[in-house]
Amino acid sequence: MRGGSIGTGRSVAWRTGDERGGRIEGGRGKMGKNGSRNMRNMRLRRVEKCSSALLMLIALIGVVVLIPCSAGAEELTFLASVDRTRVGLDDLFTLTVSISGTDVGGIGEPALPSLEEFEILGRNSSTSTQFSFVNGRMSSSKTIDFIYTLRATEVGTHTIAPVELEFRGEAYRSDPMTIEVVEGSIAGGGGQRGTPPSRRQYGAPMTATDIGDNLLIRATVDRRRAYVGEQITIAYALAARVPLTNLRYAQIPSYSGFWAEELYNAEELKFEQQIIDGKRYDVALLKRIALFPSAVGEFTLDPLQMHCDVRIRTGDSFFDIWGRTETFTIESNPVTIRVDPLPSENVPPEFAGSVGQFMFTVTTDKDRAKVGEAVNLDVKVSGSGNIKTLRVPELPPLTGIEQYEPEVEETSREVGGVLQGAKTNRYVLVPKREGSLEIGAMRFAYFDPGAESYRLLTTDPIVLDVQPGEVLLSSRTDMRSGVAMVGADIRHIKPDLPHLSRQGEDLYRNGAFIALQFLPLIALALGIAFRRHQDRMSQDLAYARLRRAHRLAQRRLKRARALVASGDVEEFHGAVSKALLGYVSDRLNRSAAGLTSTQLVDELRDRSTPEGTVSRLIEILAECDYGRFAPSRPSSEEMEATIARAEEAIVMMERGIRRG
């Protein structure tokens, strides 16, 4: 956390008083001449051992008891902030120095820097204690605020140097703060005069004009200029100095001109204190998106918008002390990105648009095989960049080897804010003749934005040692046994044969026999259809996502149903929302990270989706966004009803969405 430092625990020293042995009586038996003396020595030694053991036990118990207290005292937060960074000569403002920790007893007043351009008109302090229960154990944190009322004496831009504190041998320093001072007074647009930020944040409500300076969404990017295809990471953080309720998304940027991949989406907001422009805010990360430019030019990203409810004061009436709740829309600051084209010089012929940093490998599971024996060959590109649009090189022409369509495997994950992963084409090769069969060298080219140059990676040829295969010959031997008819060239006519009966109908008239003749053709047709389906699933991403959309949505809803019992409301609504957005993005073959509500509605209507289906989907998504940040908790029956409505919406979209 900025503006503070982490202290170290105190050392514990142990001192023991005088050790006195006790008297032990008893014992039976006869003693020799020196028996009495030996017995006394033995008793003294036993007493000394018992005393030492007892002292060690007491010390051990003391360490066990006191170490948690010492460990709890390790963290100390030291922050300095002002309630306004722009004031007039006639205005008052406050400088607040906050010290928080589990053990701040006996702490002294911090040392203020030289304030030559300011006048200290008053000072006071306040103390608050916060208790929390985690896993049945209580912990407490104490905060001491030293509040100084200041007035500027000179017009201009002045810097308040770091405030310093020394506590138990550790030195702490805050960040410097910059104050702009103008003529006259601007207190009318700046908020309550001389009110400490801590009181402003947790005490009386603010006026509507105060919200703009105390509630904001910060959009930050790791770079504002990039090449086509180079990753740009944008992060959205909520910064607040007022209590919020019912926080929900109003609009997610469309990222036109970029391929967007979601790296992080907060399902539960985790706030930490930060100093922004000299003011103390509670800051929580909302989203982190990886953007890959697909066009050249200058782009201004659409803002991220959110709705929230804030308690404000509307007048000075005594009966308006608690204020009333109003809904505000906040949006992120504009972000402009300039996208440059890739260099046109020294472009390798093998370059297919990949930008990033990659490795290229070609491997087989064996280097020796027999004729007709399958060999697995993997062509793999791995590294950092846009994995989804990565094009893996195809195999060179092969002689004496039969090649089947590859199975495509793709993985990606975030590592330190960078999208990394791999894409592999897995081939099955079948040698058709013996000898040394070569798989030629392969090449992969990409542009490295860090080095601002093209890279060409080349693999070594692979030689397969093919041995003769075991040819299985099947021969059919007609073994017939002759029947010798001895003395029976002409048989006696049986005059008592009652009649000649037909033993069975002709096979060509048997329906089952006819049906059996078509089974090979049916099996062949089914095999061809299944193989085409498999090939299309591995090559046509849109077709694969379409076929898997319903199954993946049901799997996500199953996870949401498991969260009903645990009562995790935020996780539950996030899982339902992901199931619906994931289903729609799979059906439309769109990235879920760049799919906004407006685009979703437009694309569903372009596919002639019924209006009732679209309305039902938007209604459930809005309910999920509301439920993730709502102060009230729904019952198990209400959560089950939400899942049922989501399943019904998926069935409606299954029937209503047409393929583009």
C-alpha positions in Angstrom: 0.0 0.0 0.0 1.3 3.4 -0.9 2.2 6.0 1.6 3.0 3.5 4.3 5.5 0.9 5.3 5.5 -2.4 7.1 7.0 -2.5 10.6 8.8 -5.4 12.2 7.8 -7.3 15.3 9.4 -6.6 18.7 11.9 -8.9 20.2 11.1 -10.5 23.5 13.9 -10.9 26.1 13.5 -13.2 29.1 15.1 -12.8 32.6 14.7 -15.2 35.4 15.0 -14.5 39.1 17.0 -16.4 41.7 16.7 -20.1 41.5 16.0 -21.8 44.8 15.8 -25.5 45.3 13.1 -27.1 47.3 13.4 -29.7 50.1 12.5 -33.3 49.3 11.8 -35.7 52.1 11.3 -39.5 52.1 13.2 -42.4 50.8 13.7 -45.8 52.4 16.4 -48.3 52.6 19.8 -48.7 54.2 22.7 -46.3 53.6 26.3 -46.9 53.8 29.0 -44.8 55.3 28.6 -42.0 52.7 25.0 -42.8 51.9 23.6 -39.7 53.6 25.9 -37.4 51.7 25.3 -39.1 48.3 21.6 -39.0 48.9 21.7 -35.3 49.5 23.8 -34.7 46.4 21.3 -36.8 44.4 18.4 -34.8 45.8 20.1 -31.5 44.9 20.8 -32.7 41.4 17.2 -33.7 41.0 16.0 -30.3 42.3 18.3 -28.5 39.9 17.0 -30.6 37.0 13.4 -30.0 38.0 14.0 -26.3 38.4 15.6 -26.0 35.0 12.8 -28.0 33.3 10.2 -25.9 35.1 11.8 -22.6 33.9 12.1 -23.9 30.3 8.4 -24.9 30.4 7.4 -21.4 31.7 9.5 -19.7 29.0 8.0 -21.9 26.3 4.5 -21.1 27.4 5.3 -17.4 27.5 6.7 -17.5 24.0 3.7 -19.4 22.7 1.3 -16.9 24.3 3.2 -13.7 23.4 4.3 -14.6 19.8 0.8 -14.1 18.4 0.6 -10.7 20.1 3.9 -9.8 18.7 3.0 -11.1 15.2 -0.3 -9.2 15.3 1.7 -6.0 16.0 3.8 -6.3 12.9 1.7 -4.4 10.4 1.4 -0.7 10.6 -0.2 1.5 8.0 0.9 5.2 7.7 -0.9 7.5 5.3 -1.2 11.3 4.8 -3.9 12.9 2.7 -5.7 16.2 2.1 -9.3 16.7 1.4 -8.7 18.9 -1.6 -5.8 19.5 -3.9 -7.1 22.9 -5.3 -8.0 25.7 -2.8 -8.3 29.5 -2.6 -6.5 31.8 -0.3 -9.7 32.3 1.7 -10.4 28.6 2.0 -9.6 26.1 4.7 -8.6 22.6 4.1 -7.5 19.6 6.2 -4.4 17.5 6.3 -5.1 14.1 7.8 -2.3 11.7 9.0 -3.7 8.2 9.7 -1.9 5.5 11.6 -3.5 2.0 11.7 -2.4 -1.2 13.3 -3.2 -3.8 15.9 -0.8 -2.3 18.5 -0.4 1.4 18.2 -0.5 2.1 22.0 1.8 4.9 23.1 2.4 6.3 19.6 3.4 9.9 19.3 2.4 12.7 17.1 4.0 12.6 13.6 6.5 15.2 12.5 5.1 17.6 10.0 7.4 19.0 7.3 8.1 22.7 6.9 4.9 24.4 5.8 6.1 27.8 4.8 3.3 28.4 2.3 0.6 27.3 4.7 -0.7 28.4 8.1 -1.8 25.8 10.7 -5.0 27.1 12.3 -5.9 24.1 14.4 -5.1 20.5 15.2 -7.0 17.6 16.8 -7.0 13.8 16.9 -9.5 11.0 16.9 -9.2 7.3 17.6 -11.4 4.4 16.3 -11.2 0.7 16.8 -12.5 -1.9 14.4 -13.3 -5.5 15.4 -13.6 -8.5 13.1 -14.4 -12.2 13.5 -12.7 -14.6 11.2 -13.1 -18.4 11.6 -14.4 -17.8 15.1 -11.4 -15.8 16.2 -11.6 -12.1 17.0 -9.1 -9.5 15.8 -9.0 -5.8 16.2 -7.4 -2.9 14.5 -6.9 0.6 15.9 -6.7 3.8 13.8 -5.5 7.2 15.1 -6.1 10.3 12.9 -4.1 13.5 13.5 -6.1 16.2 11.8 -4.6 19.6 10.9 -6.7 22.6 9.6 -4.6 24.6 7.1 -4.9 27.8 5.1 -2.6 28.7 2.2 -0.7 32.0 2.4 0.7 32.2 -1.2 -0.8 31.7 -4.7 0.8 29.0 -6.8 1.5 25.3 -6.8 3.0 24.1 -3.6 4.2 20.7 -2.4 3.7 19.4 1.1 6.8 17.3 1.8 6.4 13.8 3.3 5.2 13.5 6.9 7.5 11.4 9.0 6.9 9.1 12.0 9.3 7.1 14.2 7.8 4.3 16.2 9.6 1.5 18.1 12.8 2.0 16.1 11.1 2.0 12.7 10.9 5.1 10.4 7.8 5.8 8.3 7.3 8.4 5.5 4.2 9.4 3.5 4.1 10.4 -0.1 4.4 14.1 -1.0 1.2 16.0 -1.9 0.8 18.9 -4.4 -1.7 21.7 -3.7 -2.8 24.3 -6.2 -3.6 27.7 -4.6 -5.6 30.4 -6.4 -7.0 33.8 -5.5 -10.2 34.2 -3.6 -12.3 31.2 -2.5 -13.5 28.0 -4.3 -15.0 26.3 -1.2 -18.5 26.5 -2.7 -17.6 23.8 -5.3 -15.2 21.9 -3.2 -17.2 20.3 -0.5 -17.5 20.8 3.2 -15.0 23.3 4.5 -12.4 21.9 6.8 -14.1 18.5 7.1 -11.6 15.6 7.4 -11.7 12.9 4.7 -12.3 10.2 7.2 -15.4 12.0 8.5 -16.5 12.8 5.0 -16.2 9.2 4.0 -18.0 7.5 6.8 -20.1 10.2 8.4 -22.6 12.7 7.1 -23.7 12.3 3.5 -22.3 14.5 0.7 -24.0 16.9 -1.7 -24.5 15.9 -5.3 -21.7 18.3 -6.4 -19.2 16.4 -4.2 -19.7 13.0 -5.9 -17.6 13.8 -9.0 -14.4 14.4 -7.0 -15.0 11.5 -4.7 -16.1 8.6 -6.9 -14.4 7.6 -10.1 -13.3 4.8 -12.4 -9.7 4.9 -13.4 -8.8 3.3 -16.8 -5.0 2.7 -17.1 -3.1 1.0 -20.0 0.4 -0.3 -19.9 1.2 1.5 -23.2 -0.6 4.1 -25.4 1.3 3.3 -28.6 1.6 -0.2 -30.1 2.0 -2.1 -33.3 -0.8 -4.0 -35.0 -1.3 -7.3 -33.1 0.8 -6.2 -30.0 -0.9 -6.7 -26.7 -2.1 -3.7 -24.7 -3.4 -4.4 -21.2 -6.1 -2.1 -19.9 -7.2 -2.2 -16.3 -10.3 -0.6 -14.7 -10.3 0.3 -11.0 -13.0 1.8 -8.9 -11.9 4.6 -6.5 -14.3 5.8 -3.9 -14.3 8.2 -0.9 -18.1 7.6 -0.2 -20.0 4.6 0.8 -21.6 2.8 -2.1 -24.5 0.3 -2.6 -26.0 -1.6 -5.5 -23.0 -1.3 -7.8 -23.7 -2.7 -11.3 -22.4 -2.4 -14.8 -24.2 -0.1 -17.2 -22.0 -0.4 -20.3 -18.9 -2.4 -21.2 -16.7 -1.0 -23.9 -17.0 -2.6 -27.4 -13.3 -2.2 -28.1 -13.9 -1.5 -31.8 -10.7 -2.1 -33.8 -9.3 -4.6 -31.2 -9.4 -8.2 -30.4 -10.3 -8.4 -26.7 -9.5 -11.2 -24.3 -10.6 -11.0 -20.6 -7.7 -11.6 -18.2 -9.5 -10.7 -14.9 -13.1 -10.0 -13.9 -13.7 -9.2 -10.2 -16.5 -11.4 -8.8 -15.9 -9.8 -5.4 -14.5 -6.3 -4.9 -11.4 -6.2 -2.7 -10.6 -2.6 -1.6 -7.3 -1.3 -0.4 -6.4 2.3 0.4 -4.4 4.4 -2.0 -3.4 8.0 -2.3 -4.6 9.5 -5.6 -3.7 13.2 -6.3 -3.1 13.7 -2.6 -6.4 12.2 -1.5 -7.1 8.9 0.2 -9.4 6.5 -1.7 -10.6 3.0 -1.3 -9.6 1.3 -4.6 -10.7 -2.0 -6.0 -9.7 -3.6 -9.4 -12.8 -4.3 -11.6 -11.5 -5.7 -14.8 -8.3 -6.3 -16.7 -8.5 -6.8 -20.5 -5.9 -7.8 -23.1 -6.4 -5.8 -26.3 -4.8 -6.7 -29.7 -5.1 -4.0 -32.3 -6.4 -5.2 -35.7 -6.3 -1.9 -37.6 -3.9 1.1 -38.0 -4.8 4.5 -36.7 -5.7 6.4 -33.5 -8.5 4.9 -31.4 -10.3 6.3 -28.3 -11.8 3.5 -26.3 -15.4 3.7 -25.2 -15.7 4.3 -21.4 -16.7 1.7 -18.9 -19.9 2.8 -17.2 -21.4 1.7 -13.9 -24.5 2.6 -11.8 -24.3 2.9 -8.0 -26.5 4.3 -5.2 -25.0 7.0 -3.0 -26.5 8.7 0.0 -26.5 12.5 -0.4 -27.6 15.5 1.5 -30.1 17.8 -0.2 -30.3 20.7 2.2 -29.3 22.1 5.6 -32.5 21.2 7.3 -32.2 19.4 10.6 -34.5 16.7 9.4 -32.3 16.1 6.4 -29.4 14.8 8.5 -29.5 11.3 7.0 -29.9 12.5 3.4 -31.5 10.4 0.7 -30.2 7.8 -1.8 -29.7 8.7 -5.4 -28.4 6.6 -8.3 -25.3 7.9 -10.1 -23.7 6.8 -13.3 -19.9 6.9 -13.3 -17.6 6.2 -16.2 -13.9 5.7 -16.8 -11.6 8.4 -18.2 -11.0 8.4 -22.0 -8.1 6.4 -23.2 -6.5 7.1 -26.6 -4.2 4.5 -28.3 -2.2 5.0 -31.4 -1.6 1.9 -33.5 1.3 1.8 -35.9 1.6 -0.6 -38.9 4.2 -3.3 -38.9 7.4 -2.5 -40.8 7.3 -3.3 -44.5 11.0 -4.0 -44.8 12.6 -7.5 -44.4 9.3 -9.3 -44.1 9.9 -13.1 -44.3 7.8 -14.9 -46.8 6.6 -17.2 -44.0 5.2 -14.3 -42.0 1.4 -14.8 -41.4 0.6 -12.0 -39.0 1.8 -13.4 -35.6 3.0 -10.6 -33.2 4.7 -11.3 -29.9 7.4 -13.6 -28.7 7.2 -17.3 -29.6 9.0 -20.6 -29.7 8.5 -23.2 -32.5 9.0 -26.9 -32.2 8.2 -30.0 -34.3 8.4 -33.4 -32.5 7.4 -37.0 -33.1 6.6 -39.7 -30.6 9.1 -42.1 -32.3 11.9 -42.1 -34.8 11.6 -45.7 -35.9 8.4 -47.3 -37.2 7.1 -50.1 -39.4 5.3 -49.9 -42.6 1.6 -49.1 -41.8 2.4 -48.1 -38.2 1.0 -44.8 -37.0 3.4 -42.0 -36.0 2.2 -38.9 -34.0 3.8 -35.6 -35.0 3.2 -32.3 -33.1 3.8 -28.9 -34.6 3.7 -26.5 -31.7 3.9 -22.7 -31.4 4.1 -21.3 -27.9 4.8 -18.0 -26.2 3.1 -14.6 -25.5 0.7 -13.0 -27.9 -2.8 -13.5 -29.4 -3.0 -17.3 -29.3 -6.5 -17.5 -30.8 -5.5 -15.9 -34.1 -2.1 -17.7 -34.3 -1.5 -19.7 -37.5 0.5 -22.8 -37.1 2.6 -23.7 -40.2 1.4 -26.6 -42.3 3.5 -29.7 -43.0 5.7 -29.7 -46.1 4.9 -32.2 -48.9 5.6 -35.7 -47.7 6.8 -38.6 -49.9 6.0 -42.2 -48.9 3.9 -41.0 -45.9 0.2 -40.8 -45.6 -1.0 -37.7 -43.7 -4.3 -37.2 -41.9 -6.0 -34.0 -40.9 -4.5 -32.5 -37.7 -6.2 -32.2 -34.3 -5.8 -28.7 -33.0 -5.1 -28.1 -29.4 -5.1 -24.6 -27.8 -4.2 -23.4 -24.3 -3.9 -19.8 -22.9 -3.5 -18.2 -19.5 -2.4 -14.9 -17.9 1.1 -14.6 -16.6 2.0 -11.3 -15.0 -0.7 -9.4 -17.0 0.5 -11.0 -20.3 -1.5 -13.5 -22.3 0.6 -16.6 -22.9 -0.3 -20.0 -24.3 0.3 -22.5 -27.1 -1.3 -23.9 -30.2 -0.5 -27.4 -31.4 -1.4 -29.2 -34.6 -1.3 -32.9 -33.9 -0.9 -35.1 -37.0 -1.1 -38.8 -37.5 1.4 -40.1 -40.1 1.4 -43.6 -41.6 4.5 -44.7 -43.6 3.7 -46.5 -46.8 7.1 -47.9 -47.7 10.3 -48.9 -45.9 13.5 -46.9 -45.8 14.6 -43.5 -44.5 11.7 -41.1 -44.9 12.3 -37.4 -44.3 10.0 -34.8 -43.0 11.5 -31.5 -44.2 12.5 -28.5 -42.2 9.6 -26.2 -41.2 9.7 -22.4 -40.7 7.7 -20.0 -38.5 8.0 -16.2 -38.7 6.7 -13.6 -36.3 7.2 -9.9 -35.4 8.8 -9.1 -32.1 7.5 -5.7 -31.0 10.2 -5.4 -28.2 13.0 -5.8 -30.7 11.0 -4.1 -33.5 12.1 -6.7 -36.0 10.9 -9.9 -37.6 12.1 -13.3 -36.4 12.4 -16.5 -38.4 12.5 -19.8 -36.5 13.5 -23.0 -38.4 13.3 -26.6 -37.3 15.7 -29.4 -38.3 14.4 -32.1 -40.7 13.1 -35.3 -39.1 14.1 -38.7 -40.5 11.9 -41.7 -39.9 13.6 -45.1 -40.0 10.8 -47.3 -41.5 11.2 -51.1 -41.2 9.3 -53.7 -43.2 5.9 -54.3 -41.6 4.2 -57.6 -40.9 1.9 -58.3 -43.8 -1.0 -60.4 -42.7 -2.1 -62.6 -45.6 -5.5 -64.2 -45.4 -6.2 -67.2 -47.6 -9.2 -69.1 -47.9 -8.8 -72.9 -48.4 -11.8 -74.8 -49.8 -11.7 -78.1 -48.0 -14.2 -80.5 -49.3 -14.6 -84.1 -48.5 -15.8 -86.4 -51.2 -18.5 -88.8 -50.5 -18.0 -92.2 -52.1 -21.3 -93.8 -53.1 -20.7 -97.4 -53.3 -23.4 -99.6 -54.8 -25.8 -96.7 -54.8 -25.5 -95.1 -58.2 -29.3 -95.5 -58.5 -31.3 -95.2 -55.4 -34.6 -97.0 -54.7 -37.7 -94.9 -55.2 -39.6 -94.3 -52.0 -43.2 -94.9 -52.9 -44.5 -94.1 -49.4 -43.3 -90.5 -49.3 -46.4 -88.5 -48.4 -45.5 -85.2 -50.0 -42.6 -82.9 -50.9 -42.5 -79.8 -48.6 -40.6 -76.5 -49.1 -37.8 -76.2 -46.5 -37.5 -72.4 -46.6 -38.3 -69.3 -48.6 -35.8 -67.8 -51.0 -33.2 -65.5 -49.4 -33.8 -62.7 -51.9 -37.3 -62.5 -50.6 -36.3 -62.2 -46.9 -36.7 -58.6 -45.6 -34.0 -59.1 -42.9 -31.5 -60.4 -45.4 -32.2 -57.4 -47.7 -31.7 -55.0 -44.8 -28.4 -56.6 -43.9 -27.1 -55.9 -47.4 -27.4 -52.1 -46.7 -25.6 -52.2 -43.4 -22.1 -51.8 -44.8 -23.3 -48.8 -46.9 -24.9 -47.2 -43.8 -21.9 -47.8 -41.7 -19.7 -46.3 -44.4 -21.9 -43.2 -44.6 -21.9 -42.8 -40.8 -18.2 -43.1 -40.7 -17.7 -40.5 -43.4 -20.1 -38.1 -41.7 -18.4 -38.6 -38.3 -15.0 -38.0 -39.8 -16.2 -34.8 -41.5 -17.7 -33.7 -38.2 -14.4 -34.3 -36.4 -12.4 -32.5 -39.1 -14.8 -29.6 -39.0 -14.7 -29.5 -35.2 -10.9 -29.2 -35.3 -10.7 -26.7 -38.2 -13.9 -24.6 -38.0 -13.8 -22.7 -34.7 -17.3 -21.3 -35.2 -18.8 -24.7 -35.9 -17.0 -26.2 -32.8 -18.3 -23.4 -30.5 -21.8 -23.8 -31.9 -21.9 -27.5 -31.2 -20.4 -27.2 -27.7 -22.4 -24.1 -26.6 -25.3 -25.9 -25.0 -23.2 -28.5 -23.2 -20.8 -25.9 -21.8 -23.7 -23.7 -20.7 -25.3 -26.6 -18.8 -21.9 -27.4 -17.2 -21.6 -23.7 -16.0 -25.2 -23.7 -14.6 -24.4 -26.9 -12.8 -21.6 -25.1 -11.0 -24.0 -22.3 -10.2 -26.4 -24.8 -8.7 -23.7 -26.1 -6.5 -23.1 -22.6 -5.1 -26.7 -22.3 -3.9 -26.0 -24.5 -0.9 -22.9 -22.6 0.0 -24.7 -19.3 -0.1 -22.0 -17.5 -2.0 -24.2 -14.9 -3.7 -21.5 -13.1 -5.7 -20.0 -16.4 -7.1 -23.5 -17.6 -7.9 -24.6 -14.6 -9.9 -21.2 -14.5 -11.6 -21.5 -18.2 -12.7 -25.1 -17.7 -14.1 -24.0 -14.6 -16.0 -20.9 -16.4 -17.4 -23.1 -19.3 -18.5 -25.5 -17.0 -20.5 -22.8 -14.8 -21.9 -20.6 -17.8 -22.7 -23.5 -19.5 -24.5 -24.4 -16.4 -26.6 -20.7 -15.7 -27.5 -20.3 -19.4 -28.5 -23.5 -19.3 -30.7 -22.4 -16.0 -32.3 -18.7 -16.9 -32.4 -17.7 -13.8 -30.5 -15.3 -13.1 -27.7 -17.2 -12.8 -24.4 -14.8 -10.1 -23.3 -15.8 -7.7 -26.0 -19.5 -8.6 -26.1 -21.5 -5.6 -24.7 -25.2 -5.6 -24.0 -25.9 -3.3 -26.9 -23.9 -5.5 -29.3 -25.5 -8.5 -27.9 -29.0 -7.2 -28.6 -28.1 -6.0 -32.1 -26.5 -9.3 -33.1 -29.4 -11.3 -31.7 -31.9 -9.2 -33.7 -29.7 -9.5 -36.8 -30.1 -13.3 -36.5 -33.9 -12.8 -36.4 -34.1 -13.9 -32.7 -37.6 -13.4 -31.3 -37.9 -10.2 -29.2 -39.2 -12.1 -26.2 -36.1 -14.2 -26.2 -33.8 -11.2 -26.3 -35.8 -9.4 -23.5 -35.6 -12.5 -21.3 -31.8 -12.7 -21.7 -31.2 -9.0 -20.9 -33.6 -9.3 -17.9 -31.6 -12.2 -16.4 -28.2 -10.6 -17.1 -29.4 -7.4 -15.4 -30.6 -9.4 -12.4 -27.2 -11.1 -12.1 -25.3 -7.8 -12.3 -27.6 -6.4 -9.6 -27.3 -9.5 -7.4 -23.5 -9.5 -7.4 -23.3 -6.2 -5.6 -26.7 -5.9 -3.9 -26.7 -5.5 -0.1 -29.6 -8.0 0.4 -29.1 -11.7 0.0 -31.6 -13.8 -2.0 -33.0 -17.0 -0.6 -32.2 -20.5 -1.9 -35.6 -20.7 -3.6 -34.9 -17.4 -5.4 -31.5 -18.6 -6.6 -33.0 -21.8 -7.9 -35.6 -19.8 -9.7 -32.8 -17.7 -11.3 -31.2 -20.9 -12.6 -34.6 -22.1 -13.9 -35.1 -18.9 -15.8 -31.5 -19.1 -17.2 -32.2 -22.7 -18.5 -35.4 -21.5 -20.0 -33.6 -18.6 -21.8 -31.0 -21.0 -23.2 -33.8 -23.3 -24.6 -35.5 -20.3 -26.1 -32.2 -19.1 -27.7 -31.5 -22.7 -28.9 -34.6 -22.5 -31.0 -34.5 -18.8 -31.8 -30.9 -17.9 -32.8 -30.1 -18.6 -36.4 -26.6 -19.1 -37.7 -25.1 -16.1 -39.5 
